[in-house]
């Protein structure tokens, strides 16, 4: 660093000379009073060696973390819906086998294996990841709450020839059946009953007027995609008849007590039910009246009421 002393000397010396060149008397001369005049003092110049600090600015590099997306390759054709269950929530889109989607979040523990995803077309929906290949750290995905379950209308169609007098529906974790959803009413043959419930897992039981159980199933999922939204009671039974009389029967009339329907009665090839012979009736559940007519005179030989 260059010293500032020479420059300061050049600036200070002329100034001193100016003061000396005034009405001053040369050193050693006496003033008018006769007192000796001291010689002029030589000015002292102090070197300036202190300077403001020098600041050096450096550019700080900010590193941005790169987030690797989590993707899934569908191992089979998948259904993508409004929530984390393929039956309880409405269907939105189909994901073809081999299609790649981006996983945005995972479902809560009550819906294991479900992910909230974005398709290649930008659609966002829920799908099941079982059987598919996941690339990336799926465990680090945030947990996304499931949307509210939709309201579902279920329908019961009575295709039997019995009266349904009790319909019980309970959550699959309940211990008692609770109230009868028919509230003292009934579903007549060919009748229909509807009920609005929240989608979920339910136990379902229906009974006829004799206390018999027409339908019972536990833990069934009821939602927009559930086959149990429309439950049809259309059970067929095989009913065997054996002719223990000495009569030959050439005509059989069968009438359900709840109404007339065509009945499929399997008769022998010759159209006659001989003594000791057995025939089988295949029909829907119900109460029936069976009339057997003799060959020859066509008279009524027997009337049987059966279920």
Secondary structure, 3 states (H helix, E strand, C coil): CCCCHHHHHHHHHHHHHHHHCCCCCCCCCECCCCCECCCCCCCCCCCCCCCCCCCCCCCCCCCCCCCCCEEEECCCCEEEECCCCCCCCCEEEEECCCCEEEEEEEECHHHCCEEEEECCCCCEEEEECCCCEEECCHHHCCEECCCCCCEEEEEEEECCECCEEEEEEEECCCCCCCCCCCCCCCECCCCEEEEEEECEEEEEEEEECCCCEEEEEEEEEECCCCHHHEEEECCEEEEEEECCCCCCEEEEEEEECCECCCCEEECCCCCCECCCCEEEEEEECECEEEEEEECCCCCEEEEEEEC
